[in-house]
């Protein structure tokens, strides 16, 4: 297979292109440098590319000493990663060219292309496909180097760029870096996972070999919600939150609805203490408990995972997002300050509403705004305080925004007026495709139906 090298722009003169092309075939071409770096790594570590089907088992340890395990399985055209801690399990995988997510409550969904690209890169790394002679057709470039390190950038087909950093002294792999996937190696079998810098996890190879069976097939479904007739409830706006009445384990609670809360339902310390359930720490620093029922707006969930949260919005006892948006169509009507949950099986799209695609990053509804050719992917129905938008600094710069004003934005067929925004650095990963949050100060300018089960949002502007 023909090796790939750094492309030369057509705008360069023929003579300069010839000189660069000659250099690319020489001793310092990316392919030659990569070959030397990887050969040194092979000799010092004994590592080889893994077979077409395989299994890896990892031991995980959190900052507080909580433990867990990560089982990685792959076969041709399949990949599956299962993380278990505190008896709570989450699964991400690839099947039939699509990414899927099985959340902590056992609900399976097809998720976004952003997740798919991340998983393709994770699969590429764990299978050591970068050690094949052709790097499994990944695009290869030289990354930054200094006196102590040399790095290679490899972009697998339909994946994110993966940067591998090696020691010049002994050839060891020091780090693997890709959007939302960052490992810093202590030895060839021990590392620190700082994919989310807020929740670092220690990892260690426990076992590697042939799979003990086929990769399990994934089937979309497994919903937990039981629907009755739609029962609208009044919502209250407190700061940037929308709060509705609900019951949890038979107790009346005030529930904040936040699309960013895509994991277990967050409960306040006071509510956690009153529920009478045992919380267990997991490797990500959370204290979680299973089997807690929730009812809101005529819809009930008999058993959900919850987590103890040190802070919830003022006026709320708990915060939910993922369990609502993954299974129900969430209607927000600002004219009557009402929230209604609709059963997707019997939902009829409303008339005279704009229909706009939304995405799913794993139980999180994602609105896609654009300015020209620049997309901004924002988790919708989020608590953003008083600001309509929260943007990562890199995302605001990419869109050409300055002075806290977003202009020239479109949302589907809707042209939006200039909007103020605030910069955030918390829980956003712009190089992955997570650019920020779309808050209620914006969303409640519309009567909206957030239909994540079928990947649409229906909106109609309301008169002020």
GIWOGI-V845872 format. One record per residue. N is the residue number from 0. PHI is phi in degrees with one decimal (* if undefined). Layout:
<<N PHI> <N PHI>>
This chain:
<<0 *> <1 -67.5> <2 -70.6> <3 -95.4> <4 -130.6> <5 -63.3> <6 -69.1> <7 -104.1> <8 -63.7> <9 -67.9> <10 -73.6> <11 -73.5> <12 -66.6> <13 -60.1> <14 -65.1> <15 -64.4> <16 -62.0> <17 -64.7> <18 -62.5> <19 -66.4> <20 -63.0> <21 -65.8> <22 -64.6> <23 -67.7> <24 -95.1> <25 -91.7> <26 -62.9> <27 -104.2> <28 -65.8> <29 -53.9> <30 -66.0> <31 -69.4> <32 -61.6> <33 -60.6> <34 -59.9> <35 -68.6> <36 -63.4> <37 -71.4> <38 -65.4> <39 -63.7> <40 -64.0> <41 -59.0> <42 -66.8> <43 -80.0> <44 -105.4> <45 74.7> <46 -74.9> <47 -135.5> <48 -62.7> <49 -88.1> <50 -68.4> <51 -63.4> <52 -127.8> <53 -164.7> <54 -145.4> <55 -129.5> <56 -118.3> <57 -118.7> <58 -97.8> <59 -119.1> <60 -137.1> <61 -86.3> <62 -61.2> <63 -90.8> <64 93.8> <65 -64.2> <66 -116.1> <67 -164.9> <68 -144.1> <69 -130.2> <70 -108.3> <71 -112.1> <72 -125.1> <73 -148.0> <74 -152.2> <75 -51.5> <76 69.7> <77 -135.2> <78 -151.8> <79 -151.0> <80 -125.3> <81 -119.9> <82 -109.5> <83 -127.7> <84 -156.6> <85 54.8> <86 64.6> <87 -105.7> <88 -123.4> <89 -131.7> <90 -131.1> <91 -121.7> <92 -160.0> <93 -124.3> <94 -151.3> <95 53.6> <96 76.5> <97 -121.9> <98 -93.3> <99 -130.9> <100 -136.8> <101 -109.1> <102 -83.7> <103 -62.7> <104 -94.0> <105 86.0> <106 -92.0> <107 -104.6> <108 -136.4> <109 -77.1> <110 -121.9> <111 -70.8> <112 -65.9> <113 -62.4> <114 -64.6> <115 -60.6> <116 -63.5> <117 -60.3> <118 -67.5> <119 -62.3> <120 -71.9> <121 -61.6> <122 -60.5> <123 -58.3> <124 -70.5> <125 -66.5> <126 -78.9> <127 56.9> <128 -64.3> <129 -69.6> <130 -91.1> <131 -66.3> <132 -58.8> <133 -98.6> <134 55.8> <135 51.7> <136 66.1> <137 -70.9> <138 -72.5> <139 -115.6> <140 -140.2> <141 -83.8> <142 -94.9> <143 -61.2> <144 -136.6> <145 -145.4> <146 -64.8> <147 -105.9> <148 -136.0> <149 -136.8> <150 -131.4> <151 -120.7> <152 -106.9> <153 -124.1> <154 -117.1> <155 -67.0> <156 -57.5> <157 60.4> <158 -123.4> <159 -87.0> <160 -65.4> <161 -116.4> <162 -102.5> <163 -106.9> <164 -111.5> <165 -119.1> <166 -78.6> <167 -69.6> <168 -68.4> <169 -127.5> <170 79.7> <171 -66.0> <172 -78.6> <173 -98.4> <174 -159.1> <175 -127.3> <176 -134.0> <177 -152.7> <178 -52.3> <179 62.2> <180 -150.7> <181 -135.8> <182 -120.1> <183 -117.3> <184 -90.1> <185 -90.5> <186 -137.5> <187 -68.1> <188 -120.5> <189 -135.8> <190 -154.2> <191 -117.7> <192 -91.2> <193 -115.8> <194 -55.6> <195 -113.0> <196 -57.4> <197 -74.9> <198 -135.4> <199 -66.4> <200 -134.6> <201 -84.6> <202 -121.6> <203 -148.8> <204 -68.9> <205 -100.5> <206 -167.2> <207 -145.8> <208 177.7> <209 -74.7> <210 -66.2> <211 -85.0> <212 -177.1> <213 -69.1> <214 -66.6> <215 -58.9> <216 -76.7> <217 -107.5> <218 -124.7> <219 -63.6> <220 138.2> <221 87.8> <222 -56.7> <223 -107.5> <224 -79.3> <225 -112.3> <226 -100.5> <227 -111.7> <228 -63.3> <229 -52.4> <230 -129.4> <231 -57.3> <232 -125.0> <233 -75.2> <234 -109.6> <235 -118.3> <236 -95.7> <237 -127.4> <238 56.3> <239 -99.2> <240 -102.5> <241 -111.9> <242 -123.1> <243 -128.7> <244 -75.1> <245 -155.5> <246 -128.2> <247 -131.9> <248 52.4> <249 80.5> <250 -98.9> <251 -69.2> <252 -136.4> <253 -105.8> <254 -108.8> <255 -83.0> <256 -104.9> <257 -140.9> <258 -60.7> <259 -73.9> <260 -87.1> <261 -87.7> <262 -98.0> <263 -57.1> <264 -61.2> <265 -87.0> <266 -125.1> <267 -69.6> <268 -56.6> <269 -64.2> <270 -68.0> <271 -57.6> <272 -67.5> <273 -89.3> <274 -82.2> <275 71.1> <276 -114.9> <277 -92.9> <278 -96.5> <279 -123.7> <280 -72.9> <281 -111.8> <282 -68.3> <283 -96.5> <284 82.0> <285 -93.6> <286 -111.8> <287 -123.3> <288 -148.1> <289 -99.4> <290 75.6> <291 -101.4> <292 -79.3> <293 -138.3> <294 -134.8> <295 -154.8> <296 52.7> <297 79.5> <298 -115.4> <299 -127.8> <300 -118.3> <301 -71.3> <302 -158.3> <303 -125.8> <304 -75.5> <305 -128.0> <306 -132.4> <307 -78.7> <308 -114.1> <309 -72.1> <310 -142.9> <311 -128.4> <312 -57.1> <313 -56.5> <314 89.5> <315 -113.6> <316 -104.0> <317 -155.8> <318 -134.1> <319 -129.8> <320 -146.7> <321 -55.3> <322 -65.7> <323 -75.3> <324 -71.7> <325 -72.0> <326 -121.8> <327 -116.7> <328 -93.3> <329 -94.1> <330 -96.3> <331 -119.5> <332 -115.1> <333 -70.8> <334 -66.6> <335 -110.9> <336 48.8> <337 -123.8> <338 -116.8> <339 -129.7> <340 -108.3> <341 -108.0> <342 -78.7> <343 -58.1> <344 -68.0> <345 -122.5> <346 -79.4> <347 -110.4> <348 -57.4> <349 -72.6> <350 -86.9> <351 65.6> <352 -110.1> <353 -72.8> <354 -107.1> <355 -129.5> <356 -63.7> <357 -126.2> <358 -118.4> <359 -136.0> <360 -92.1> <361 110.9> <362 67.8> <363 -123.5> <364 -77.4> <365 -118.8> <366 -86.3> <367 -114.8> <368 -97.5> <369 -142.2> <370 -127.5> <371 64.4> <372 -92.7> <373 -97.9> <374 -96.7> <375 -121.5> <376 -98.8> <377 -125.7> <378 -68.0> <379 -85.4> <380 55.1> <381 -105.7> <382 -81.1> <383 -116.4> <384 66.7> <385 -90.1> <386 -92.1> <387 -63.3> <388 -130.9> <389 -116.1> <390 -125.2> <391 -65.8> <392 -57.8> <393 -63.6> <394 -70.1> <395 -62.2> <396 -65.3> <397 -61.9> <398 -83.3> <399 82.1> <400 -89.0> <401 -149.4> <402 55.8> <403 67.8> <404 -126.6> <405 -102.7> <406 -129.4> <407 73.9> <408 -85.1> <409 -125.3> <410 -128.3> <411 61.7> <412 -84.4> <413 -86.9> <414 -93.9> <415 -96.6> <416 -71.7> <417 -58.8> <418 -124.9> <419 -73.6> <420 -141.0> <421 -119.0> <422 -88.3> <423 -132.3> <424 -120.2> <425 -93.2> <426 55.9> <427 -127.5> <428 -136.1> <429 -62.2> <430 -72.1> <431 -87.9> <432 120.0> <433 -112.2> <434 -94.1> <435 151.6> <436 -132.8> <437 -109.0> <438 -95.1> <439 -64.3> <440 -57.4> <441 -91.3> <442 -62.1> <443 -81.9> <444 -78.1> <445 -126.9> <446 -81.7> <447 -131.4> <448 -119.5> <449 -90.4> <450 -109.1> <451 -67.8> <452 -55.4> <453 -115.3> <454 65.4> <455 -134.2> <456 -127.9> <457 -106.6> <458 -135.6> <459 -143.2> <460 -63.1> <461 -105.6> <462 -74.0> <463 -76.4>>
